[in-house]
Amino acid sequence: MPGSILGNSVRRVEDPDLLTGRGTYVGNLRFDGLAHVAFVRSPVAHGRIAGIDASAALEMPGVVAVLSAEDLGVAPFHGFMVLNEACARPPLASGKVRFVGEAVAMVVASTLSEAVDAAERVVVEYDPLPAVADPVRALDEGAPLQFEDLGTNLVAGLSTGGDPLEGATRVVRARLENQRVAVVPMEGDAITAVPGEGGFPMTVYVSTQMPHGFARSVGKVLGFHRGEVRVVAPHVGGAFGAKAGLGAEHAAVIAAARKLGRPLSWVQQRSENLVSMPHGRGQVQWVEMGFDADKRIVGMRCRVLGDAGAYAGFGGALAIGPTRMMAQGVYSIPRIRYDVAVVVTNTTPMGAFRGAGRPEAAEMLERMMDISAAELGVDPVELRRANLLPSFDGGYTTVMGTPYDTGDYGRALDEALRIAGYERLRAEQAERRRRGDRWQLGVGVSVYVEVTAGGGGEEYASVEVHPDGTATISVGTSAHGQGHATSFAMIVSDRLGIPLESIRFVQSDTAAVPRGGGTGGSRSLQVGGSAVLNAAEEVWRQARERAAAELEADPADIVVHDGGGLGVAGVPTRTVGWDALAKDGPIAAAVDFKVDGPSFPFGAHVCVVEVDTETGQVRPLRHVAVDDCGRIVNPLLVTGQQHGGVAQGMAQALWEEVVFDEDANPVTANLADYAMPSAAELPSFETANTVTPSRRNPLGAKGIGESGTIGSTPAAHNAVVDALSHLGVRHLPMPCTPERVWRAIRSAGAGVPWSEPPAVFDSLPGPEAGEPEAAGADI
């Protein structure tokens, strides 16, 4: 029996196509009669549409049509999540616009340049209305209403009730903010809709994470029957949560292609991307943490305000869902009151961004631990150790009702501190402070737990061995950079002994794969990989029976041989190849694996920075990430996910922020103003793993795709504040820009911010109000 390939660093089989340019993206596709779409977008944050004059545009060369909401005839819909039924979004703005960048009309032309030129000639008359960009101000009496029929900008909320601070001898308070950030994938949204191709009324090529879910949503929104829409996701140039559902522009392109009876393509430009692709994060948090005389947490009260943007969709729901779910984190907190309110504003709608609600919870908790340590006069690591949950292997249910599977948080923290050399760093910091160095050292620590495969559910997979001895895997997940083809092939190769190069991978085509949950929430390996494993096991059972008959042996004695094929244990000369076993027909199995429940990866990060006390510049030096994602199939893929996540999480702490002015005009609408870092700004990453297998899937795996994002933001944030703590600085808002740091130093300290939360938190409904539901789940 050959040794297991699982647990080894195997290079990605996907990369040759990507590196040599053989990869196919939506923007590469060409079809007979293909026309291109350019959207006319609102320059007004809030206003009524008084009229649309397309006469000049229609006279431009190559223009096929100029369409408005009335021309499409598609009702407003909820793309991915129903947060408030009254706040659905039309494919093109109807009646009024609610944010700068909202699509008002669409131009269809023979070439992209013709469409773009003609879009500039469409004249839209607006009657401006007052606008609001600040979610706190959106709750003020007299604030501009986004949906007048509601009579309020509050679109959702609930309270768990109770007094969690009773008995506390010390209460630490802070007003924190997870600022709005842009997703900025290398490839923006992209779609090509082709009527009548291959016998389907509509075939859609789209950059998406969830082809089958996309197809269901198209059917519901546009009235197609089941099976009438084929969805194909070719290579996807990054998604990070922002491509999880049917967007307004997607629906407009498909509706227009059906109306005009010809293929239409739209590829989002970068300037469009930064104002129209859903943004992430966007929470204001008022947190009170109570301690007893032994510095143990007795309770915590959280009042969280979520910004949904212009329409009440998935992003607004995150404060109610995963942020609330993970509010206890890794600590023993006997009582938590979590009140949450969600508002609409005249800003780009909010959506998912890598971590989707869990980074907000970790940032909230880990900043509170550092702030509390400073208030209580103890080392931040000491305070964490005093309050960490003990290790557990048989499950633990938090006071929020969150069912953790396995955890050993202290071990991850100890390993991160060991790798970082925590005591040496503190000694160096003390020496720099004694000397009065210009560049001061900061050490930031975070310990986190998150939820992956939080939606539970099931996933489809099939494995088929062909008469030539090769195999095909088909899965309902949809990779866009994670390495599914490699990891899933490793699972099949490990069980069946078929070489990786002989395994074909099929995904992301609803005509080739009958069903699937897609990719999101770091679910793919633990759910999709387990489906692949179960299918491979069934293929192995069938093959063993055939081999036993061929070799005249007991099926129990059949094993995979080192040289390939199957044979009799202990008799290396008695073997039969996979080609021979499949000569009378393929050996195949298809399964739907239903997960027992979500898994809960965790870890600890240590970030080391230098801060220039004269200019406020922050220079990251090191970042240590110890993440526990259960059993590891391919360490190379895990390391890659850690690196990518750390980069994005650190960027939120130090550089990235979407900004609107008081009139809700975006001022970070291009990459000259939106400060996304490059590799040159990032430090060396030092990654490691502890292994605490999950009991909820046969692989023992937990997700890793988002962990780096969750642990890195508070670690980097804490590090900057720590570098300035001896100067009296207790907190800085994110991102920790040079100007903010410089101002804090010059003002001789920045205290912990606090303000009274909006009065709306005093009148929220109880938890029986429930959580939002996915849109179109039954389609």
N, C-alpha and C positions, 0 to 999 in steps of 0.2 A: 504494500500500500504506500503510495507516494506521500511525502510530507505535505502538510497543508499550505496552500498559497495565501490563505487568509492571515492577516496581520503583517504581511510583507509590503514594502514600498514598491509598487508596480507603476511604471510610467503610464500615463493616460493614453489609451488607444484612440481617443478622439483627436488628439493634437495634430497629427500629420495633415489632416484635411484643413484645419484652421491655419496652420503655419505655412502651407503651400498655396493657400488661396482657393482650394477646392470647395470650401464651405459656401453654402448658399443662404443668403439672407433675403428677406422680403423685397428689399430695394433692388436686388439683382434680377428679379423675375420679369420675364417679357411674355406677352400674349398678343395674338392678333387683335387689332382694334383697341389696344390698351390706351386709355385716357388717364389724365392725371388730375388730382384734386388739390386745390389750395383753398384754405379757409380764410374768410373775412372775419377778423377778430375785433372784439370791442376794445377801444382805447379808454372806455369809461367804466369805472368800478361799479356804478349803480345808476341805472337810468331806464326810462321807458323807450322802447323802439317806436319812433314816430313815423318812420318810413324807410324803405329800402329802394334805391334807384339803381337798377342794373343796366340801364340802357347803354351807357358808354362801354361797359365791360362786354356786352353782347356783340358789339361791333368790332371788338379786338380780334386779331388773327387767331385762328385755331380754337376759339371758344365754342364749346358744345352746349353748355347750359350754365345758368346761374340759379341756384336753388336756395330757398329759405325754408323755415320750419313748416309753413303751410304747404309747400310743394311736396315735402317728404311725407307728411301725414302720419308721423310716428308719435305715439303718445309719450309723455315723460315716463322715465323708468328709473329703477334702482339698479346700478351696475353690479354690485357685489354684496351689499349689505343693506338691509332696511333698518335704518335708525329711527326715522319718523316718516310715516307713509305720506304725509302732506308735503314732503320736501323732495320729491322726485325731480330728476333733471331731464329736460328735453334734449334730443340730439343736436338741434340748433336752437339758440335762444328764441323764446317765444314770448312776446309781450314786453319783457324787459330783460336787461342784462344784470348779472349779479357780481361779476368780477372782471378785472382787466384781463383780456386774453380769451374770454368766452367766445366760442364760435357763433356767429350770427348768420352767416351765409356761406355757401360753398360754390366755387367756380370749377367747372369741369372743362378741360381743354386738351388738345392733342399732345402737347408737351408740358413739362413742368414749368419751364420758363414762361410759356404763354399763360398758364394758369396763374402764376404768381403776378405777372404783369397785369392781367385782367382784374385780379382781386384788388389791386390798388385803385382801380377805376370804379369799384362799387361804392356808392355813396349811401351811408346809413345816417339817418337823422335821429339824434337822441335827445330826449328831455331829461337832463341830469337830475338825479336824486341825491340826497345826503348819503354818505357812505361811512362805514365803520370797519376798521381793520383789527382793532384791539379786542380780544374776546372778553376782557373784563368790562370795557366800555360798552360792549354789545348788550350787557345786562342793565345798563343805566336806564332810568326812566326817561322816555323820550328818544331813545336810541333808534336810528333808522331800522325799520323792519324789513327783513329779507322776504318773508312770506306774510303778507298783511293778514290773511285769513287766520293765521295762528294767533296774532295779537301779541306775540313775544318772539324773541330770538332764542329762547330756551327751547330746545327740541328734544331733549331727553335728560333723565336724571334719576337718581335713587339714593337712598340712605340706608345704612345698616343699623343706625341707631345706637343708643347706649352711651355711657360715660366711661371711656377706657382709661382716663387719667386719675381715677379715684385711687387714693393711697400713695400717689407719687410724692416724693420729697423734693424732687427737682423736675421741672418741665422745661425742655428746650424747644424753642419755636423758630421756624424759618419759613420764608416765602421763597419757593424755588421755581425755576422755569426750565422746561425742556423746549428750547427754541425750535421754531419751524426750520426744517432743512429740505433741500431738494435732492431727489434721487440721482439724477445725472448719470443714467446708464450710457455706455458708449453708443448704443443704438437707441434712439427714442422710439415712440410708438410707430408702428408701421403695419399697413394692411393693404392687401390686394384682393378685391372681391370679383369673382368670375362667374357670371350666370351661365348655367347650362353645361358646364364642363364635366365630362365623364359620366353623364347621366344624372348628375345632381342638379336640382334647381339652383343651388348656390354652392360654390366652393370658395372658401375663404382662406387665404394664406395670411397669417398674422403672427406678429411677435408677441407671444403670450406664454404664460406659465402653465395654463390649464386649458388645453384644447377642448376637452370634452365639456367642461363647465362653460367655456365660451360658446360652444355649439348649442348647449341648452339655453343659455341666455339669449342668443340670436333667435332661436325658435320662439321663445316666449315674447320677446320684445317686437319682433317683426312678423310674427304669425306663421312661421314655417312649421310644418308637422315634423314629428320625430323622424330622423333619418333623411330629411330633405336637405340638410346643411352638412357639408363636409368641411372640417376645419383641419388645416395643416400648419404646424409651427415648424418652419425650417430652423436653421441656426438662429439663436437669439443672442443679441449683443448686450447682455446684462438685463436684469429685471428687478431684483431686490425687493419684490413685493408690489411694485407699481404696475405690473402687467398681469395682475391676477384676475381681472374681470373685463367685461364688455364696457368700453368707454363711449362717451357721447359721440366722438368723431368716428369711432368704429361703426356705430349704428348708422350714422349719416352716410358713410361711404357704401355700406351694404345696401341701404335703402335706395340710394341714388343709382347704384349699379343695377338693381332690380328695375327701377323706373326707366332707366335709359337703355337697358338691355345690352350692356357692353361692359367689359372689364374696366374697373377703376382702381387706381393705386394712390395711396397717400403715405408719404414717409415724413415724419415729423422733423422739422428743422430745429436747430439748437435753440434759437430764440423763442420758438413755440414751446419747446420742451420745458424751459424754465418757468413759464407762466401757466402752462396748461396741463402738464403731467401732474398727477396728485402729489402733493408734498407730504412729508412725514413729521412725526413727533407733534409738537404744538400743544403742550399742556402747561398750565399754571397750577402750582401745588402749594397749599398752606398746610404745613405739617407740624404737629406737636407730639413730642416723644417724652414720656414720663419715666423717671428712674427712681429706684429706691436708694436707701443709704449705702447699699453695697454696689451701686452702679449697675444694677440689673434693670432691664426694661420691664416696666409694669404695664405699659399700654401705649397705644399710638392713635392719634386722631389725624385723619387725612381728609382734606377737602380739595378735590381735584376738579379743575375746570378744563374741559377739552374743547379745542377749536376745531369745528367740523369744516370750516371754510364755507363756500357759498351754498353747498348742498349737503344734506345730512346723510353721509355715506359711511363707508368702512372706517375711514380715519377717525371720525368722531366717536365711533363705537369702541375704539381701543381703550379709552379711559374707563369705560364701563366693563369691558371684558378682560383682556389679559393684564392690564395694569392693576386692576382690582384683584384679579386672581392671584397675582404674584406679590401682593402688598406686604406679606410677612417675610418674604425672602428666606434667608438662611438663619434667621434669628428666632430665639425663643421669645415670642411676644404674646403674652396671655390674652390680651384684649386689643382689638382694633375696631375703630369706627371709621368706615370709609364712605364718605359722601362724594357724589360725583354729579356734575352738571355739564351738559354739552350745549354749545351755542353755535349759531351760524353767523358768519361775517362776510364782508365783501372782499373775499380773498380766494385764491385758488383752492378748490376742494382738497380736503385732506384724504390720504390713503395710507397704505402700508409702506413701511420702509424697514429694511432688514432688522428684525427683532420685533417690530409691530406691537408696541405696548409693553414689552418686557424691559427694554432699555430704560424706559421712563420710570418703571418701578425700581430698577436697580439704582439709577441715578438718584432718585428720591431717598432711598434707604441709605446708600453709601455716603451721600453728602451729609445726611443727618447724623451718621455715626461719627464722621470727622468733626462736624460742628459740635456735637455733644462731647466728644473727647476733649476738644479745646475748652468748652464751658466747664467740664468736670475736672480738668487738669490732669488727664491721663493720656498715655500713648494711645494712638488710634488702634494699633494692633491689640493692645491689652484690652481695650473696651470691646473689641470684636470677639476676642477669645472668651471673654466673660459671658457673652450673650449668644454664642453660636449654638445651634441645635447639636446634640450629640449624634454620632453616626447611627444609621439605621439601615436595615436590610429588608425589613418586612413591610415597608410602607409607613407613611406618616401623613396625617391630615391636618392642615393648618387651620387656624381659626377662621380663615376665609372659606374653608371647605375645599381647599385644593389638595388632591390626593397624590402627594409625592410618592415615587416608587422606591428609590434607593439613594442614599446620600452619605458622604463623609467629608463635610466641608472643612473641618479642621486639618485634615490631611492635605487637601489642596492648598490651604493657606500656608501651612508649614513648608510645603515644597516650593511655593512661589517665593517665600521669604528666604529660603535656603539658596535658591538659584540667584536671587538678586543680591544676596549678601547684605541683608537688612541692617545688621548692627554696624557693619563697615560704612554703609551709606549714612547712617545717623552720625557716626563719628566724623565723617568728612563734612557733613552739613554743619556740625557744631564748630569745626575748625574754620570753615569759611565765614561763619557768623562771627567768630572771635576775631578774625582778621579784618572783618568789614569789607569783604570782597565785593566787587561790582556785580559779579555773576554769583547768585545765590542758588543753592541746590534745593530741590523739592522732591520729596518721595511720597507718592500716592499709592494707596492700597484700596482694593475693592474685593469683596467676596460676593458671589451672586449665585442664584439658581434661576433657571428659566424653564419654560414648558415648550416641548416640541411635539408635533402631531397632536396639537391641542384640540383639533376638531375630531380626533378619533377617526372613525369611519373605516373604510376598507379600500383595498387596491387590487387591481387585476394584474396577473402576469401569466404568460405561457412560455413553455420551453419545448422545443421540437428538435429532435435529432433526425437528420436527413440521410438518405441512402449513400451519400458520399462521405459520411462521417462528420460532417459539419453540423452546427446547431444554430438555431435562431431563438433569441429571447425577444418577446414582445411585452411591453409594460405600459401601464396607464399613467405613470409619472411622466414628466416632461423636463428633461435636463436643459439647462441654459448656462453651463459652465461648471456644474458640480462634479462631473465625472461619473455619471450613471453607467455609461457604456462599459467603463473599466470596472467599477465595483460590482455591478451585477454579473458581468462576465466572470469575474473572479469567483463569485459564489457558485456559478454553474461549473466552472472549471474545477473548483475544489471538490465538488460532489461527484462529477462525472468523469473527470480526468481528460476532458477535451481541451486542447490548447486554446489560449485566448485568441490567437490569430485565426482560429477556425470557428469562432462564434460571431454571428451577426446580431446586430442590435436594432430593434424596431421600436419607434416611439412617435408620439406627437402627430399622429394622423388618425382621425376618427374613422376613416374608412379601412385602415389596416389594423387598428386596435379597437376592440368593440366597446370598451368602457374604461374609465379611469378617473381618479381624483385629482391628477395633476400634481404640481410641485408647489409647495408653500408651507411655511411653518416648520421647516426642517424635518419633514415627514418621510422623505423618499426612501432612505435606507431601511429605517425600522419598519415601515409599512410596505413599500414597494419591494425592498430587498427581501423581506420575509415572504412575500408572495412568490418571488423568484425562487427562494430556497424551497418552499413547499412544492412548487411545480417541479423543480429539479429532483426532489425526493420521490415524487410520483413517477417521473421518468426513470429514475434509478430502480424503483420497484418493478416496473414493467421490463426494463432491460435485464434485470437480474433473472427474471423468470425465463426470458428468451435465452439468455446465456446458459442458464442451468440446463435447459432442454438441449441446447447445442452441444454442450460439453458433458452431458450426462452426469451432472453433479447435483448436489443438494443446493437450492437457492441460498441457504444460509452460509454456504462456503464461497459464494461468489464475491469477489472484491475487484476494485479498480487496480490495474497493474501499472507499475512505473513506466513501462513502454507504451502505454495507451491501451485502450480497450479493457475488456473484462476477462477475468480468469479465476482459476481455482486457488484459494489461499494455500500458500506453501508449495505450489506446483507452477513455477514460472513458465514452463513450456506449454501449459494448457491455457491458451487465451483465445479470445475472439474479438475482432475489432468492431468499433461502432458501425462501420460501413456494412459489415456482414450482418450485424444484428438488425440494421434498418433496411436490409435489401428487400424484404417482403412488405415494406411500408414504414413510414415514419413512426418514430416513438415520440409521443407528445402528451402533454398535460397542460391544462389551463385551470387556474384556481383564482378565487377571490379570497384574499386574506383579510380578516377582520381583526383589528388590533384590540387588545384587552383594555387599553387606556393610554393616555399620553405618557411620555417619559419626561424626566426632569434633569437635564444636564446641569452641571454646575462648575464652578472653578474659582480661582483667585488670580488677580492681576496685580503687578507692581509696576508703576510707571516712574521713571526718573527724568526730571527736567532741570534745566538751568534757566534762571530768569535774570535778565539784565535790569538791574535796579535803576539805571539811568534812562533807558529808553522804553522799558516795558516789554521788550522782545522775549518770547518764550522759545527755548530751544530744546526739543525732546532729545534725550540722550540714549535711553534704553526703555524697552518695554518687555516685561516678563509675563507670559500668559500660561497658566497651568489650567487646562480645561479638561473636564471629565465628560466624555461622550459615550460612556459605556464601552462595550467591546468594539475594538477598532478593526475594520476590515482592511483598510489601506492607509498607513500612516502618512504617506505622501499627500494624499487627498485631504486628510485631516489638517495637516500643516498648512496647506494652501488655503483652506477655509479659515483657519485661525489668522493667517496673515491678512487676508482680505477683510475680515471682520474687524480686526484691530485697527487697520488703516481707516475704515469708515467711522468707527466709534471715536477714535482719537480726533478725527477731523471735526466732529461735532463739538468736542470739548475746546478745540483750539482755533478753528478757522471758519467753519461753515455756518451761515445764517441767512435765511430768506428774510428780507426786510421790506416792509411797506411803509409809505409815508402816512400822514394823518388822513389824507383823502383816499387811502387804500390803493395808491399807485405803487406798483412794484419798483423798487430801486436796485434790485439785484437780478436783473433780467438777462444777463449775459455772463460769460465766464471771466470777463474783465472785472466785474463787480462782485460776482459770487465766488468766494475764495475757496475753491476746491484744491486741495494740495496735490502735488505730484510726489513721486518717489523721493525727489531731492529733499523734501521737507520732513520726511519720515525717518525715524531712528531705526536702529537695529532691533529686530524682533527676536526674542528668545522664547521658543514655545516648548511646552512639555505637556504630558498628560498623566493623570491618574486614571485608573480603570475600575469603575464600579458598575458592573453590568445591570441592565434593566431586567426585571422579571416579566415584562409585559410583551415581549416578542421573542421568537426563537433565536434570533441573532444576538440578543442581549444588548442591542445597539440603542443609543440615544442620538438625537440630532446634534450636528456641529456647525451647520451653516450660519447660524446667527450668534453663537456664543461669544465670539471675539468682539462683536459689536457691543454686546451687553456689558461685558466686564471692563472694556477699555475706556469708555467714556468717563465713568466716575473715577477711575484710577488716574487718568490724565488730569481731570478737573481738580481732584484732591491734591495732586502733585503741585500744581501751580499755586494753589492757596497755601499749601504747606511751605513752599519756598519763601512766602511773604509773611508767614504767621508771626515771626519774631518782630515784625514791624507793626503788628496790630491788625493785619488783614485777616478777616474771618470768613469772607465769602466774596466771590466774584461771579457775575452772571456769565453764562456761556454765550458765544465763544470767548475765551480769555484772550482777547486781542491786545496788541501792544498798547493801544490807547487806554483801554479799560485798566490794564495792569498799571500803567504809568499814573493814571488818575488816582487809583487806589493808594499807590505809594506816596504820591504828593499830598494826598489828603490825610496823611498820617494814620492810615488804617481804614478798612471798609468793614463795617460791622455786619451782623447777620440781619438781612432784610426781613421785615414783618409788617404786614398791614392787615386790617380786619378783612376777612373774606366777604364777598358779596352776600347780601341778605338772602339771596335765593337758596343758599345752603340750609337755611332754617326751615324750609317748607318743601323739602323733596319727599317723594313717595318712598315707601319701604321697599325692601328687596324683592317683594312679590311682583314688582314691576317687571322683573326679568331682564334678560339680555336680548340684544338685537339678533335677528335670524338672517341666514344667508338668503339672498334673493334668488328665486328660480330654482330652489333645491329640488323640487319635485318635477321639473320639466324633463 
